Amino acid sequence: MSEKILVVEDEQKIARVIELELEHEGYIVDKAATGHQALDKAQSEKWDLILLDVMIPQLNGMEVLRRIRSAGSSTPIIMVTARDSVIDKVSGLDQWANDYITKPFEIEELLARIRACLRNSRHSEDIQENQKLQILDLSLQTGSREVKRDKQTIQLTAREFDLLLFLMQNQKHVLTREQILSTVWGYDYYGDTNVVDVYIRYLRKKVDAPFAHPLIRTVRGVGYVLKE
């Protein structure tokens, strides 16, 4: 069965090019040109993935993303923008966007990111709804995506949660940066592996720093491991 993708883009020529490329790859595609159209279609139909431009009329892409997530939808969403801004990227990821791509982009990169998001989504669906992972006083619930340590709830972004999940699934096993990129980011990353170090630092501030016993360890020259 072909996956359904909603393309939210107000520039008609760009939207048409993306539509033709996706249809050529075998996807079922529909388009929306405004924030209200995007929200209506996102909430009235089931989508396997939404490609969401940030700069669209009526409601901008960030507001559309916020409302989709507030409604409880976990549909994979890739944000698209012409602005190469760290603030935009962090804002999108903090509101549970699955990925981010900046215009202009090569269509091959977009297709790779779409395949990765769909692959990760299928993998997430395979995870037991009520699976609970634990190490010492740190617990993670896959179904509710709830993380607690010492009975305190820890708020994580989507990427931070996926990173912690991978570490907990492989606790006591040293993971290289390449392994983490391949699984958590889900595609051949276009850039260096420093992004892993950045997110490990984010995770440590929330999971380790406020507590007595650090769990995320650096193995110099290799990668990271979660262990007592």
N, C-alpha and C positions, 0 to 999 in steps of 0.2 A: 504493500500500500504506500502511495507517494505521500511524503510529508507536505503539510500545508504551511505556507509562509506568507505573512502579511508584511508588505513593504510600505512603510510610512515615509513619504518623500514628496515635498511640494514642487520640486523642479521636475516637470513632466519628462524632459528628455532623459534625465538621470534615472528616473523611476522606470521608464520604458526599457532602457538598456539593462538595468538590473533584472527587470521582469523577464526579458528575453533570455538572459544568461541563466537564470534560475530554471526557467521552463526547459531550456536545453539540457539541464542537468537532471530533469525529471521531476522537479518540484511542482506542486500546485500553488499558483501565486494569485494574490489579490492585492490591490493597492488602496491607499488612503492618502489624501493630500493635506488634511488639516488635523489638528489635535482632536476635535470633536468627532470627526469621521473615524479616526484611529481608535478612540475610546469606545465608540459604538460598536465597531467591528470586533474589537478585542473582547468585549464583554458579551456579545451576542453569538459568537461562533468559537469553536475550538481550534486553536492554532498550535502547530508544533514549534513555531519560532516566529518572533516579531523582529523585523529590522526597522529600528526607530530612529529617525533623524531628530536631532535636538532642535534645530531652528525651523520650526513649522508654525503656520499661523494659528490663531485662536488660542489653543493651549500649546505651550512648548513641549518638547519631548520629555523633559525632566518631570513636568507635571503629569503628563500622560503615564509615564513610568510609575510615579508615586501612586496614582489612583489605581492603576492595574494591580500593584502589589498590595495596596490597602484593601482591595477587594479579595485578597487571598490567593490570587493567581500565581502559579509558579512557572508559567510559560517562559521558556528561554527568550531573553531579549538582548539583542546586540544594539548598542547605541552608535549612531553615526553622526559625525559633525565635521564642519570645516574648521573648527577651532581646536588647535593642538594645545589645550590648556590642562595643566595638571589639576586645577581646581574642578574643571568640568568632569574629568575622569574620576576623581575621588568622589565627587557628588553623585555621579551615576552609579558607581560601584557600591557606595554606601546605601543607595536606595535599591540595591539588589539587582542591578543590571548584571548580566552574565558575562558580557564582554564589551569592548569599546574599539571602534575603528575610526580613524581620522581621514577625511577627504584631503586631497585626492588619494585613492587607493587603487591597487591593482586588483582586478576582478578575481585573480587566482587566490590572493590573500583573503578576500571576502568569502570566497567559497570554502577555503580551508577553515576559517573561523566558524562558518555555519555548520560544516560537517562536525567540527569539534563540539560545538554547543549541542547539537542533536545527539551525538554520541554520549556526551556526559549526561544529557537528560535521560536517555535510555538506561544508562548505568544507574542513575539515581532511582529510577523507577524499580530497578531490580533489587535495590537495597531493602531489606525488611523494614516495613513501616514502623515497627516498634523496637527496632534494634537499639540496644543501649551499650555504649562502650565506656569503659572506666579504667583509670589508672590513679591509684591513691585516692585523693579526694576530688579529682577532676572527672566529671561525667559528661557524656554527649549523647543526646537522643536524636537518632536520624530522622524519625518521622516528624517531630515538632521542631527540629533544628534547635533544640534547647541545649545550652551549655551551662554547667554549674561547677563551681569550685568552692569547697568548704561551705556548701549550701547557699552560696551567693550566685545569682544569675549573672552571666557574662554576655554582654551584647557584642556580637561579631558581625562584620560585613559578610556578604555571600562568599567572597574569595577567602577571607580569613577562616570561615567555617569549613570550606572545602579543604583548605590546607591543614587545619587541625584534624579533620576527619581522616585524611590520608596518613598523617602522622600517628594517629591513634589506631588505625587499622594495621599499622606496621610497627607498633611500639616495640622497642628494643632492637629494631633493625635499622641500621644506618642507611639513610636515603641520600642519593646524590642530588645535586641541583637539577641535573638533567632529568632524573626520574620524577622529581617533583613538578618540573615544568610540563613534562609530557602528560602527567595524570591530572594535575590541578588546573593547568591552563589549557590542556587538551589538544595542543597542536604544536607544530614546529615553530617555536617562538621566534618572532622577528626582532631580535635584539639580544643583549647579553643576559647571562643568568643572574645578574645583580638584582633583578626584580624579586627573586626568591629571598635574598637577604633582606630586602626592604620589608617584605611581608612577614618574614620570621620576626623581624624587629617589632612590627605592629602587634603580632600575636603575643610576643613575650611581655609587652607592656600591659596586656589585658589578662593573660593567663598565668604569668609567672611573677611579675614585679610586685603585685600587691600581696603576695603570699610568701610564706617562710621557705618553702622548698621548691626550687626551680625544676622544671621537668623537661624543657626543651634544651638539648645540649648540642653544642657545635663540635663536630669532629673535623679538626683542622685539615684542610686539603681534600676533604671528601664531601661532607655535607652535614646533615642534621639527623638527630635521633631523639625520640621521646622515650624517656625511661625514668625510673625512680632514682 
